[in-house]
Amino acid sequence: MRELTYSYDVVVVGAGPAGSMASYYASKNGAKTLLVEKSQEIGEPVRCAEAVPRLENFGIATDSSFVRNYIKGGYLIAPNGKRIVVKGGKTDGYIVERKIFDKYLAIRSARVGTNIAVKSRVIGLDHNGEGYDVIIKHLDEEYVVKAKVVIAADGVESSVAEMAGLKTKKNPKEICSCAEYEMVNAKLLDKNMMEFYFGDVSPKGYVWLFPKGDTVNVGLGVIDSKKKAIDYLNEFLENPILEGRLDKATPVEFKCGGAPVGGPIKKTVKDNLMVVGDAAGHISPLTGGGIYLSMDCGSIAGEVAAECVKKNEFSEECLMKYENRWKEKHYKNLMKDLKYKNILQKLNEDELNAIADAIDGDLEDIDLKKIAVKIIKKSPSLLKYFKDLI
Ligand SMILES: Cc1cc2nc3c(=O)[nH]c(=O)nc-3n(C[C@H](O)[C@H](O)[C@H](O)COP(=O)(O)OP(=O)(O)OC[C@H]3O[C@@H](n4cnc5c(N)ncnc54)[C@H](O)[C@@H]3O)c2cc1C
């Protein structure tokens, strides 16, 4: 493949949202950039419930080729069936066709100059004193591509930064194991509202129903559970809490995958290398949503890579600007979400019901501190879980 015969300023590994945003900003700011993707088709296989934030914040047009539905909020549903309405804030966004969306982001990056190599797996990194020799396997041939900076955006499996000596492997107990059907003929509570179900239906996680226009993504994530995610999902389809709304639903697609919800990794840069997206733990430990963070941290990584190219300086110190910038913007919230997730995981069904009963009326976004104060007033026995939040 012609693209694999050149030398580059920046080689980005993985064409998910993190990699395509990183390569876009690296190219746009003048760096000669290669984006390498192991799949033969960018965006496949899909391992996602496809909820994305307001893309307008990234300067991305909401193109009708990938936007399937507008979402205005969600219902948080307790084991006893009590529904709490949340609107605005993080719940405001879109459900997209992720296989088209990911490809759209890669095309957008190519339009500003990124070269792309598909069906090309990075299998090794050798430091050559000035940068990396990136070893890439494409259709049984091995290629060596020179890079001054490598951006590892290789997702939850993340092996590339490990090849350079950075610790990115996740503890299996911190991976949320997910299964999902995309279904037709489902009856939804509201075609523009997501539904989240908590309790024994999905231990240490939750069930989601995300309306996607003609279809709905019905899935769940579990952590360290007795049964497989798919077994919980199949059971949930029969759960009386649904009041038969999925009785006539049938799947048109099955998706599964893992979300790394243990919080961000400690170190995301070293000489000539940065890590971003799921590979770096840029995903909310509470919700398992990672697209917004991957896109934002990917944008920062691409900008900083291009700045370092202009200075011809690729030391850890120079690339550290990336780590400082993403930490300043997102670290506090990621650690807060980690704390909330740990609380949520300890609650039994009675406690979840008590929390739901303590909340009157709708919520504007999810301000857990305010909610915690209300909960403790109504159910003082829950203070032990929430005292750190208030
Ligand atoms: C079931 C499920 C549902 C989810 N739902 C949502 C949701 O609704 N909303 C949300 O915001 N987040 C969701 N997430 C999380 C979200 O999908 C991820 O946070 C997001 O995809 C991370 O983007 P990324 O670019 O870091 O990694 P990825 O999207 O995983 O992309 C990594 C890319 O790297 C490629 N790659 C890996 N290794 C190599 C290699 N050696 N050489 C070349 N290429 C390589 C992979 O093929 C892949 O294309 C969900 C996750 C799961 C598992």
PDBQT file of the ligand as one rigid body, heavy atoms in Angstrom, charges set to zero:
ROOT
HETATM    1  C1  LIG A 401     -21.367  -1.819  24.104  1.00  0.00    +0.000 C 
HETATM    2  C2  LIG A 401     -20.797  -0.446  24.245  1.00  0.00    +0.000 A 
HETATM    3  C3  LIG A 401     -21.640   0.649  24.143  1.00  0.00    +0.000 A 
HETATM    4  C4  LIG A 401     -21.131   1.953  24.210  1.00  0.00    +0.000 A 
HETATM    5  N1  LIG A 401     -21.984   2.989  24.035  1.00  0.00    +0.000 NA
HETATM    6  C5  LIG A 401     -21.520   4.261  24.058  1.00  0.00    +0.000 A 
HETATM    7  C6  LIG A 401     -22.404   5.354  23.817  1.00  0.00    +0.000 A 
HETATM    8  O1  LIG A 401     -23.584   5.194  23.552  1.00  0.00    +0.000 OA
HETATM    9  N2  LIG A 401     -21.877   6.602  23.872  1.00  0.00    +0.000 N 
HETATM   10  C7  LIG A 401     -20.554   6.833  24.154  1.00  0.00    +0.000 A 
HETATM   11  O2  LIG A 401     -20.146   8.004  24.232  1.00  0.00    +0.000 OA
HETATM   12  N3  LIG A 401     -19.709   5.809  24.355  1.00  0.00    +0.000 NA
HETATM   13  C8  LIG A 401     -20.135   4.527  24.292  1.00  0.00    +0.000 A 
HETATM   14  N4  LIG A 401     -19.273   3.483  24.457  1.00  0.00    +0.000 N 
HETATM   15  C9  LIG A 401     -17.837   3.775  24.581  1.00  0.00    +0.000 C 
HETATM   16  C10 LIG A 401     -17.260   4.195  23.228  1.00  0.00    +0.000 C 
HETATM   17  O3  LIG A 401     -17.611   3.253  22.244  1.00  0.00    +0.000 OA
HETATM   18  C11 LIG A 401     -15.731   4.343  23.326  1.00  0.00    +0.000 C 
HETATM   19  O4  LIG A 401     -15.425   5.129  24.454  1.00  0.00    +0.000 OA
HETATM   20  C12 LIG A 401     -15.145   4.999  22.070  1.00  0.00    +0.000 C 
HETATM   21  O5  LIG A 401     -15.364   4.202  20.929  1.00  0.00    +0.000 OA
HETATM   22  C13 LIG A 401     -13.641   5.181  22.262  1.00  0.00    +0.000 C 
HETATM   23  O6  LIG A 401     -13.079   5.687  21.080  1.00  0.00    +0.000 OA
HETATM   24  P1  LIG A 401     -11.573   5.338  20.716  1.00  0.00    +0.000 P 
HETATM   25  O7  LIG A 401     -11.287   6.044  19.437  1.00  0.00    +0.000 OA
HETATM   26  O8  LIG A 401     -10.680   5.596  21.874  1.00  0.00    +0.000 OA
HETATM   27  O9  LIG A 401     -11.530   3.765  20.511  1.00  0.00    +0.000 OA
HETATM   28  P2  LIG A 401     -12.289   2.844  19.468  1.00  0.00    +0.000 P 
HETATM   29  O10 LIG A 401     -13.524   3.472  18.990  1.00  0.00    +0.000 OA
HETATM   30  O11 LIG A 401     -12.366   1.497  20.088  1.00  0.00    +0.000 OA
HETATM   31  O12 LIG A 401     -11.267   2.783  18.240  1.00  0.00    +0.000 OA
HETATM   32  C14 LIG A 401     -10.028   2.122  18.331  1.00  0.00    +0.000 C 
HETATM   33  C15 LIG A 401      -9.627   1.689  16.945  1.00  0.00    +0.000 C 
HETATM   34  O13 LIG A 401      -8.298   1.174  16.974  1.00  0.00    +0.000 OA
HETATM   35  C16 LIG A 401      -8.206   0.066  16.084  1.00  0.00    +0.000 C 
HETATM   36  N5  LIG A 401      -7.030  -0.709  16.494  1.00  0.00    +0.000 N 
HETATM   37  C17 LIG A 401      -6.836  -1.371  17.662  1.00  0.00    +0.000 A 
HETATM   38  N6  LIG A 401      -5.615  -1.932  17.677  1.00  0.00    +0.000 NA
HETATM   39  C18 LIG A 401      -4.994  -1.601  16.508  1.00  0.00    +0.000 A 
HETATM   40  C19 LIG A 401      -3.710  -1.886  15.946  1.00  0.00    +0.000 A 
HETATM   41  N7  LIG A 401      -2.797  -2.604  16.610  1.00  0.00    +0.000 N 
HETATM   42  N8  LIG A 401      -3.414  -1.406  14.723  1.00  0.00    +0.000 NA
HETATM   43  C20 LIG A 401      -4.342  -0.651  14.029  1.00  0.00    +0.000 A 
HETATM   44  N9  LIG A 401      -5.596  -0.353  14.527  1.00  0.00    +0.000 NA
HETATM   45  C21 LIG A 401      -5.893  -0.816  15.751  1.00  0.00    +0.000 A 
HETATM   46  C22 LIG A 401      -9.542  -0.643  16.294  1.00  0.00    +0.000 C 
HETATM   47  O14 LIG A 401      -9.853  -1.481  15.204  1.00  0.00    +0.000 OA
HETATM   48  C23 LIG A 401     -10.499   0.545  16.417  1.00  0.00    +0.000 C 
HETATM   49  O15 LIG A 401     -11.027   0.923  15.170  1.00  0.00    +0.000 OA
HETATM   50  C24 LIG A 401     -19.743   2.165  24.422  1.00  0.00    +0.000 A 
HETATM   51  C25 LIG A 401     -18.887   1.068  24.558  1.00  0.00    +0.000 A 
HETATM   52  C26 LIG A 401     -19.396  -0.221  24.463  1.00  0.00    +0.000 A 
HETATM   53  C27 LIG A 401     -18.463  -1.390  24.581  1.00  0.00    +0.000 C 
ENDROOT
TORSDOF 0
